Amino acid sequence: MPDRFLYEYAVLRIVPRVEREEFINVGVVLYCPSCGFLACVSEIDPVRLGTFAPGTDLAEMEGYLESFTQICEGNRQCGSPIAALPAASRFRWLTATRSTVLQTSKVHPGFCTDPEETLNRLFEQQVK
């Protein structure tokens, strides 16, 4: 039996009107410490977003998601001091509860043999 690794993930959500607590899922972030893996995958369906929240700035939302990706990757050139933190700290910061237009679900655990494959599978299940 292949090795199984503990991972944690959260779903990325756009919440156009925070006070209404309505959202659409647009991505997944996954952290697997024993594999040294922290990554996210995201995609905004512009038609769906426009129907769900007319007037939401698509480019702005894509920019937020790109910043999220840069922090996951630890890209210190992105301008965020969070990107310089260790992977565990970056994941905890990214998944912290907040009242902003880009939020994450609660963190969920699981076991996997391949974190990247698991990230893509979760993305298909939760977002597509």
N, C-alpha and C positions, 0 to 999 in steps of 0.2 A: 504494500500500500504506500503510495507517495506521501511525503510529508505534508501535513496540513498546518497552515499558519493562521493564527488569530489576526483578524482585521477588524477595522471599524469604518463605518461609512455614514454619510449624511447626504440627503437630497438637497440640491440647490433650488431655490424658489424665487421667483419674482413676485413681489407683493406690492402692486401699484398703489393701493390705498391701505396703508398699514392699519388704520383704524377699523377697516372692514374685515381684516384677517383672511382675505381671499387671495389665492395664489395659483400660479401655474408652475409645474416642475420644469426646470430647464437644464439640470445637470446633476452629477453625482461626484462627490469627493471621497476618496478611499485612502486609508492609512493602514499599512501593514508594517509594524516596526521590525519584526524579525527578518523581513526581506528588504528593509531600507526603502520602502515604497510609499510615496505620497504623490498622488496625482488626482486630477479632476478631468472630467470630460463634460462638455456642455454644448447646447445648441438651442437657439431660439427660433421657433417657427413664427415668422413675421405675421402671417395671416392669423394664426391662433392668438398671438399677442394683441394684434390690432382689433380682433373681435372681442377678446376678453377685456382689454383695457385700451379703448380708443384714446389716441393722444399720447400714449407712452412713447418716449423717445427710444427707438430701437438702437441707435448708435450708442446712446448713453448706457443702455443695459449691456450691450456687447462690450463696452469699455470696462464696466464693472466686472464682468465675467473674465475678461482678459487679465485684469489685475489679480483676480482670484487665482487664475492659472499661474501667473508669474510668481505669486507668493508660494503656491504649492511647489513649484520648481526651485524655489530658493534663489531666484534671480535677483541679485542685489542691485542690479542696474535699473530695476523697475521703480525705484524711488520710495519704496516702503521699508522702514527699518524692520518690519516683521519678517521680511524675506531673509534676513540674516540670522534668524533664530534657528535652533535645531528643529528637525521635522516634527517632533512631537509637539513642540510649542506652537509651531505654525498651524498644525492641524487643530489644536485646542483653540487658538485665536480665531481661525476661520469658522469654526463650528460653534463659537460662543453665541449665546442668545443675544439678539439685538433687534431693535425696531427700525429697520431700514428697508429700502426697496428690494435689496438682495438679502435673503435669509437662508438658513439651513434648517432642515428638520432636526429632530432629536438624533443623537448618534446611536447607531445600531451596530451590534457586533456579529461576527460570523467566523467561519473557518473556510479556508480556500487552499488550493494547491498552486494557483497562479493568480496573483493580485491583479494583473492587467486584464486578464480574461474576465475575472470577477467584476472589475470596474465596468467593462464594456457590457457584460450581461445585466448588471444592475441598471445601467443607463438605458438599455433597451426595455427593461421591465418597468422602470419608474418614470421615464420621460417620453419615450416613443409611442 
